[in-house]
């Protein structure tokens, strides 16, 4: 077949799957053999980051190639306006068949439902793990089964029933491993007889960090609910023992949900092989953001700290990507749609704010490739997690974060003022971000350089608020 054939695109995205819970990223706590197949047969990005570590905003960015102040979804309280240009609309206008199956989480009704997909079948809101309600092109119905299996079943059926004479893009969006971490029967007893290692930063006391770290309500030992861990804690435990008990209950169910995702990714890979589609298909596995797996004593995400900021991103396309490739070049979720359009041979709209990853994927990283990235979390002090709004810059060696202390009128945010604070982390010396060196005089000149670059990036993406 000719090499300029438009590729099929299978975009598999889970929810809250941290890269450090994947064996291809060196996980110390689990193995993911099917996900590793994608990395082994394609490229693994070690520095892929989200521009806002929370579900709906990241999804809106991936659909539009725009930062959240441009696509209108800054927080969980903002619904997506499906009338704006999206990757599925552009691909559809250029001959592609498109489908979205699974988690949408960008609003319902009016102009908030999925648009410009030939087929869509989604969970309302967050959806349920077991026997979920699904909305199939506007029609709501209860479906028997486990969410991760169902999304995969429907995805494979859609590929089977497509028009074989046209390329396709399938967005296969899993609910797992999002809270409340309900495993399937197949993996319910996984890890039953083992203790999962606790992370290096499990007992972080937040000394020296900004007040936002101390104030956040997502601590393993204090903020998890009985619904999360499925049991009341035993009596008579010390505070340290109780924290470990909560961690084991949380992380095992989280990893069981991940195991189901890995199993079902294997089903899709096997189907592509059986159907003779592997050579002509770009397959991506990612998550909408990272997640704290006990790191800094937390669950959840939102912060610009590494475990939350970093997204897994592995991609295989035998026609163009060398097997077993690894890159430390930066990639952002805002770059994803541009990459797909580039491979499809479709002109990238000038309004999109990302950049195609194709040169990096093919081992030809441009000299002017990004070496710094801009991040902004808008949802100031939300009721559930109380993480302060902040923006910042990450380079290969440093991270500078500014907690600006106000909501700026955004939805799902509490309009409480906080004293602005800065954090600086030297990632070479302190990869776990335990030591804020913002007030260290040895970094004064570096801070000036980083602030200048931060505000250059802020203006470049047109974030003027």
C-alpha positions as CSV (number, residue, x, y, z in Angstrom):
1,X,0.0,0.0,0.0
2,X,1.1,3.5,-0.6
3,X,2.8,5.4,2.2
4,X,0.7,8.5,1.8
5,X,-2.6,6.7,2.6
6,X,-4.6,8.5,5.3
7,X,-4.2,6.6,8.5
8,X,-6.9,5.4,10.8
9,X,-6.7,6.9,14.3
10,X,-7.6,5.0,17.4
11,X,-7.4,7.4,20.4
12,X,-7.7,5.6,23.7
13,X,-7.9,7.9,26.7
14,X,-8.5,6.8,30.3
15,X,-9.3,9.1,33.2
16,X,-6.8,9.9,36.0
17,X,-4.3,7.2,34.9
18,X,-0.9,8.3,36.1
19,X,2.1,7.5,34.0
20,X,3.8,6.0,37.1
21,X,1.1,3.3,37.1
22,X,2.4,1.9,33.8
23,X,5.3,-0.5,33.6
24,X,6.5,1.0,30.3
25,X,7.1,4.1,32.5
26,X,9.0,2.1,35.1
27,X,6.1,1.7,37.6
28,X,7.1,0.2,40.9
29,X,3.6,-0.8,41.8
30,X,2.0,-2.6,38.7
31,X,2.5,-4.0,35.3
32,X,0.6,-3.1,32.1
33,X,1.6,-5.6,29.4
34,X,-0.8,-4.5,26.7
35,X,-0.1,-0.8,27.2
36,X,3.6,-1.7,27.0
37,X,3.0,-3.3,23.6
38,X,2.1,0.2,22.2
39,X,5.2,1.7,23.7
40,X,7.4,-1.2,22.5
41,X,6.0,-1.0,19.0
42,X,6.0,2.8,18.8
43,X,7.1,5.8,20.9
44,X,6.9,6.7,24.6
45,X,6.9,10.4,25.5
46,X,8.5,11.0,28.9
47,X,7.6,14.6,29.0
48,X,4.0,14.9,27.9
49,X,2.1,17.4,30.0
50,X,-1.5,18.7,30.3
51,X,-2.1,22.4,30.3
52,X,-4.8,22.2,33.1
53,X,-4.9,19.1,35.2
54,X,-8.6,18.4,35.5
55,X,-11.0,16.3,33.4
56,X,-13.3,18.5,31.4
57,X,-10.7,21.2,30.6
58,X,-8.2,18.7,29.3
59,X,-10.8,17.0,27.1
60,X,-11.8,20.3,25.7
61,X,-8.2,21.1,24.8
62,X,-7.7,17.7,23.1
63,X,-10.8,18.3,20.9
64,X,-10.0,21.8,19.9
65,X,-6.2,22.4,20.1
66,X,-6.9,25.4,22.2
67,X,-6.0,26.4,25.8
68,X,-8.9,26.6,28.2
69,X,-9.4,30.4,28.2
70,X,-9.9,30.0,24.4
71,X,-12.1,27.0,24.3
72,X,-14.3,28.1,27.1
73,X,-13.9,25.2,29.5
74,X,-11.7,26.4,32.4
75,X,-13.2,24.4,35.2
76,X,-15.6,21.5,35.8
77,X,-18.4,24.1,36.0
78,X,-18.0,25.1,32.3
79,X,-19.9,23.2,29.6
80,X,-18.3,22.7,26.1
81,X,-19.8,24.6,23.2
82,X,-19.8,22.0,20.4
83,X,-20.3,24.7,17.7
84,X,-16.6,25.6,17.8
85,X,-14.2,23.9,15.4
86,X,-13.1,20.4,16.6
87,X,-10.8,17.7,15.4
88,X,-13.8,15.4,14.6
89,X,-15.4,18.1,12.5
90,X,-12.3,18.8,10.5
91,X,-11.6,15.1,9.9
92,X,-15.2,14.6,9.0
93,X,-15.1,17.3,6.4
94,X,-12.1,15.6,4.9
95,X,-13.6,12.1,4.4
96,X,-13.1,10.5,7.8
97,X,-15.7,8.6,9.8
98,X,-15.7,9.5,13.4
99,X,-17.0,8.1,16.7
100,X,-16.7,8.9,20.4
101,X,-17.5,6.1,22.9
102,X,-17.3,6.3,26.7
103,X,-16.7,9.4,28.8
104,X,-17.6,12.8,27.5
105,X,-17.9,14.9,30.7
106,X,-18.4,18.2,28.8
107,X,-22.1,18.8,29.4
108,X,-25.4,17.6,28.0
109,X,-28.2,19.1,26.0
110,X,-28.3,22.0,23.6
111,X,-24.9,22.7,22.2
112,X,-23.1,20.7,24.9
113,X,-23.7,17.2,23.6
114,X,-21.1,15.6,21.3
115,X,-21.3,17.1,17.8
116,X,-19.9,16.3,14.4
117,X,-19.3,12.6,15.2
118,X,-20.9,10.0,12.9
119,X,-21.6,8.0,16.1
120,X,-21.5,8.7,19.8
121,X,-22.4,6.7,22.8
122,X,-21.4,8.3,26.1
123,X,-21.9,8.1,29.9
124,X,-24.0,10.9,31.4
125,X,-21.7,13.0,33.6
126,X,-19.1,10.8,35.3
127,X,-21.0,7.6,34.6
128,X,-21.1,4.4,36.7
129,X,-18.7,1.4,36.6
130,X,-21.4,-1.3,36.8
131,X,-24.5,-1.5,34.6
132,X,-24.1,2.2,33.5
133,X,-26.6,4.4,31.8
134,X,-25.3,5.4,28.4
135,X,-26.6,8.0,25.9
136,X,-26.5,6.7,22.3
137,X,-26.9,9.7,19.9
138,X,-29.3,11.3,22.3
139,X,-31.2,8.2,23.5
140,X,-30.6,7.2,27.1
141,X,-30.5,3.5,28.1
142,X,-29.2,1.3,30.9
143,X,-26.6,-1.2,29.7
144,X,-25.7,-4.3,31.6
145,X,-22.0,-4.9,32.1
146,X,-18.7,-3.3,33.3
147,X,-18.0,0.2,31.9
148,X,-14.5,-0.6,30.6
149,X,-15.6,-3.8,28.9
150,X,-18.7,-2.0,27.4
151,X,-16.7,0.9,26.0
152,X,-14.4,-1.7,24.3
153,X,-17.2,-3.8,23.0
154,X,-19.0,-0.9,21.5
155,X,-15.7,0.5,20.0
156,X,-14.8,-2.8,18.3
157,X,-18.4,-3.2,17.0
158,X,-18.2,0.3,15.5
159,X,-14.9,-0.5,13.8
160,X,-16.4,-3.7,12.4
161,X,-19.4,-1.9,11.0
162,X,-17.6,1.1,9.5
163,X,-17.3,1.9,5.8
164,X,-14.1,0.1,4.9
165,X,-13.4,2.4,2.0
166,X,-12.9,5.5,4.2
167,X,-10.4,6.2,7.0
168,X,-11.7,6.6,10.6
169,X,-11.0,8.2,13.9
170,X,-12.3,6.4,17.0
171,X,-12.1,8.2,20.4
172,X,-12.4,5.4,23.0
173,X,-12.7,7.1,26.3
174,X,-12.7,5.0,29.5
175,X,-14.1,6.1,32.8
176,X,-11.5,4.1,34.7
177,X,-9.6,4.6,36.8
178,X,-11.5,7.5,38.1
179,X,-12.8,7.7,41.6
180,X,-14.6,5.7,43.3
181,X,-12.4,2.9,41.9
182,X,-14.8,0.1,41.5
183,X,-13.0,-2.9,40.0
184,X,-14.5,-5.6,37.7
185,X,-14.9,-9.2,38.7
186,X,-12.0,-10.3,36.6
187,X,-9.5,-8.2,38.6
188,X,-11.3,-7.9,42.0
189,X,-8.8,-10.0,43.9
190,X,-5.7,-8.7,42.3
191,X,-3.0,-7.6,44.8
192,X,-5.0,-9.3,47.6
193,X,-2.0,-10.9,49.3
194,X,0.6,-8.2,48.7
195,X,1.5,-4.7,50.1
196,X,1.8,-2.0,47.5
197,X,5.0,0.1,48.1
198,X,4.4,3.6,49.4
199,X,5.8,6.4,47.4
200,X,8.9,8.3,48.4
201,X,6.9,11.4,49.3
202,X,4.1,9.7,51.1
203,X,4.9,11.5,54.4
204,X,5.4,15.0,52.9
205,X,4.5,17.5,55.6
206,X,4.4,20.4,53.0
207,X,7.0,22.4,55.0
208,X,8.4,25.2,52.8
209,X,5.7,24.8,50.2
210,X,3.0,27.3,49.4
211,X,-0.1,27.4,51.6
212,X,-2.1,25.8,48.8
213,X,-0.4,22.5,49.5
214,X,-1.3,22.5,53.2
215,X,-4.8,23.7,52.5
216,X,-5.8,21.1,49.8
217,X,-8.3,18.5,51.0
218,X,-7.2,15.4,49.2
219,X,-5.0,13.7,51.7
220,X,-5.0,9.9,51.9
221,X,-5.3,9.8,55.7
222,X,-7.9,12.5,56.2
223,X,-10.1,13.0,53.1
224,X,-10.9,9.6,51.6
225,X,-14.4,8.4,52.3
226,X,-15.8,5.0,53.3
227,X,-17.2,4.8,49.7
228,X,-13.7,5.2,48.3
229,X,-12.1,2.4,50.4
230,X,-15.3,0.2,50.8
231,X,-14.8,-0.4,54.5
232,X,-14.6,1.3,57.9
233,X,-11.0,1.5,59.1
234,X,-10.1,-0.9,61.9
235,X,-9.9,0.4,65.5
236,X,-6.7,0.8,67.4
237,X,-4.4,1.9,64.6
238,X,-1.8,4.6,65.1
239,X,-2.0,7.6,62.8
240,X,0.8,6.2,60.6
241,X,-0.8,2.8,60.5
242,X,-4.2,4.3,59.6
243,X,-2.6,6.3,56.7
244,X,-1.0,3.1,55.4
245,X,-4.3,1.2,55.7
246,X,-6.1,3.9,53.7
247,X,-3.4,3.9,51.1
248,X,-3.5,0.1,50.6
249,X,-7.3,0.1,50.2
250,X,-7.2,3.0,47.8
251,X,-4.3,2.0,45.6
252,X,-5.3,-1.6,45.2
253,X,-8.7,-0.7,43.8
254,X,-7.2,2.0,41.6
255,X,-4.7,-0.5,40.2
256,X,-7.4,-3.1,39.7
257,X,-9.3,-0.6,37.5
258,X,-6.1,0.1,35.6
259,X,-5.7,-3.7,35.0
260,X,-9.1,-3.7,33.4
261,X,-8.1,-0.9,31.1
262,X,-4.9,-2.7,30.2
263,X,-6.8,-5.9,29.5
264,X,-9.3,-4.1,27.2
265,X,-6.6,-2.2,25.4
266,X,-5.2,-5.7,24.6
267,X,-8.5,-6.6,23.1
268,X,-8.4,-3.6,20.7
269,X,-4.8,-4.3,19.7
270,X,-5.7,-7.9,19.0
271,X,-8.7,-6.9,16.9
272,X,-6.6,-4.5,14.8
273,X,-4.2,-7.3,14.2
274,X,-7.0,-9.8,13.2
275,X,-8.7,-7.2,11.0
276,X,-5.4,-6.4,9.2
277,X,-5.6,-2.8,10.3
278,X,-2.4,-2.5,12.4
279,X,-0.1,-1.1,9.7
280,X,-2.5,1.6,8.7
281,X,-3.7,2.7,12.1
282,X,-2.2,5.3,14.5
283,X,-3.0,4.1,18.0
284,X,-2.6,6.3,21.0
285,X,-2.9,5.6,24.7
286,X,-3.1,8.6,27.1
287,X,-5.0,9.9,30.1
288,X,-6.7,13.2,30.5
289,X,-4.1,14.2,33.1
290,X,-1.9,12.6,35.8
291,X,-2.8,11.6,39.3
292,X,-1.4,11.4,42.8
293,X,-0.9,7.8,43.9
294,X,-0.1,8.6,47.5
295,X,2.6,11.1,46.3
296,X,2.8,13.9,48.8
297,X,0.2,12.0,50.8
298,X,-2.5,12.8,48.2
299,X,-5.0,11.3,45.7
300,X,-6.5,13.4,42.9
301,X,-4.7,15.9,40.6
302,X,-5.1,19.7,39.9
303,X,-1.7,20.8,41.1
304,X,1.2,21.6,38.8
305,X,3.4,19.1,40.6
306,X,4.8,16.4,38.4
307,X,2.6,13.4,39.2
308,X,-0.5,15.5,38.3
309,X,1.0,17.5,35.4
310,X,2.5,14.5,33.6
311,X,0.3,12.6,31.1
312,X,1.2,9.1,29.8
313,X,1.4,9.3,26.0
314,X,2.4,6.3,24.0
315,X,1.7,6.1,20.2
316,X,2.2,3.5,17.6
317,X,2.1,3.9,13.8
318,X,4.2,1.2,12.0
319,X,4.4,3.2,8.8
320,X,6.2,6.2,10.3
321,X,7.2,5.6,14.0
322,X,10.2,3.5,14.8
323,X,9.5,0.7,17.3
324,X,10.9,1.2,20.8
325,X,11.4,4.9,20.5
326,X,11.6,7.2,23.5
327,X,11.7,10.9,23.6
328,X,12.2,13.5,26.3
329,X,11.0,16.3,24.0
330,X,8.0,18.2,25.4
331,X,4.5,17.3,24.2
332,X,1.3,18.9,25.4
333,X,-2.3,17.9,25.2
334,X,-2.9,21.0,23.1
335,X,-0.7,19.3,20.4
336,X,-2.7,16.2,19.9
337,X,-5.3,17.3,17.3
338,X,-2.6,19.1,15.2
339,X,-0.7,15.8,15.1
340,X,-3.6,13.8,13.8
341,X,-4.4,16.4,11.1
342,X,-0.8,16.4,10.0
343,X,-0.7,12.7,9.6
344,X,-4.1,12.8,7.8
345,X,-2.6,15.3,5.3
346,X,-5.0,18.0,6.3
347,X,-4.0,21.6,6.8
348,X,-3.8,22.6,10.4
349,X,-6.1,25.6,11.1
350,X,-4.2,28.8,12.0
351,X,-6.3,29.3,15.2
352,X,-5.1,26.1,16.8
353,X,-2.5,26.8,19.5
354,X,-0.6,23.5,19.6
355,X,2.0,22.1,17.2
356,X,2.1,18.8,15.4
357,X,4.3,16.2,17.1
358,X,5.0,14.4,13.8
359,X,8.6,15.6,13.5
360,X,9.4,14.4,17.0
361,X,7.7,11.1,16.3
362,X,9.8,10.6,13.2
363,X,13.1,11.5,14.9
364,X,13.4,14.9,13.3
365,X,12.9,17.3,16.3
366,X,13.1,20.9,15.0
367,X,15.7,23.1,16.5
368,X,13.1,25.5,17.7
369,X,11.0,22.8,19.5
370,X,9.4,24.0,22.8
371,X,11.6,23.7,25.9
372,X,9.1,25.4,28.2
373,X,5.4,25.0,28.8
374,X,2.6,27.1,30.2
375,X,0.1,25.6,32.7
376,X,-3.0,27.1,34.4
377,X,-5.4,25.7,36.9
378,X,-8.4,27.9,37.1
379,X,-10.7,26.2,39.6
380,X,-9.9,28.2,42.8
381,X,-10.7,26.4,46.1
382,X,-13.5,24.2,44.8
383,X,-15.6,22.7,47.5
384,X,-14.4,19.1,47.2
385,X,-10.6,19.6,47.0
386,X,-9.8,23.2,47.9
387,X,-6.8,23.6,45.6
388,X,-5.9,27.3,45.0
389,X,-5.8,28.6,41.4
390,X,-2.4,28.9,39.9
391,X,-0.3,29.2,36.8
392,X,3.3,28.4,36.0
393,X,6.1,27.4,33.7
394,X,8.0,24.1,33.5
395,X,11.3,23.8,31.6
396,X,13.5,20.7,31.4
397,X,15.2,21.8,34.7
398,X,12.9,24.1,36.6
399,X,9.3,24.6,37.6
400,X,8.0,28.0,38.7
401,X,4.4,28.2,40.1
402,X,2.4,31.3,41.0
403,X,-0.7,30.9,43.3
404,X,-2.4,34.2,42.6
405,X,-5.0,33.8,45.3
406,X,-8.3,34.6,43.6
407,X,-11.1,33.0,41.6
408,X,-11.4,35.7,38.9
409,X,-15.1,35.0,38.6
410,X,-14.7,31.4,37.3
411,X,-17.5,28.8,37.6
412,X,-17.2,26.1,40.3
413,X,-14.7,28.3,42.3
414,X,-15.0,29.9,45.7
415,X,-14.4,33.6,45.6
416,X,-12.0,33.8,48.6
417,X,-8.9,35.8,48.5
418,X,-5.5,34.3,49.4
419,X,-2.1,35.9,49.7
420,X,-0.3,35.3,46.5
421,X,2.7,32.9,46.8
422,X,5.4,31.5,44.5
423,X,7.1,28.1,44.4
424,X,10.3,27.2,42.5
425,X,11.6,23.6,42.2
426,X,15.0,22.7,40.8
427,X,14.0,19.5,39.1
428,X,17.6,18.2,38.6
429,X,18.4,18.4,42.3
430,X,14.9,17.8,43.6
431,X,12.8,15.6,41.2
432,X,10.2,14.9,43.8
433,X,9.6,18.6,44.5
434,X,10.1,18.5,48.2
435,X,12.1,21.7,48.5
436,X,10.7,25.1,47.4
437,X,13.8,27.2,46.6
438,X,12.0,30.4,45.6
439,X,13.4,32.4,48.5
440,X,16.9,31.0,48.1
441,X,19.2,33.9,46.9
442,X,21.2,31.4,44.8
443,X,18.2,31.3,42.4
444,X,17.4,35.0,42.1
445,X,18.8,35.4,38.6
446,X,17.1,32.1,37.4
447,X,13.8,33.3,38.8
448,X,14.0,36.5,36.8
449,X,14.7,34.5,33.6
450,X,11.8,32.1,34.3
451,X,9.3,34.9,35.1
452,X,10.2,36.6,31.8
453,X,9.6,33.3,29.9
454,X,6.4,32.6,31.9
455,X,4.8,35.9,30.9
456,X,6.1,35.5,27.3
457,X,4.2,32.2,27.1
458,X,1.2,33.6,28.8
459,X,0.9,36.4,26.2
460,X,1.7,33.9,23.4
461,X,-1.3,31.8,24.2
462,X,-3.4,34.9,24.7
463,X,-4.1,34.4,28.4
464,X,-4.5,38.0,29.5
465,X,-6.5,37.5,32.7
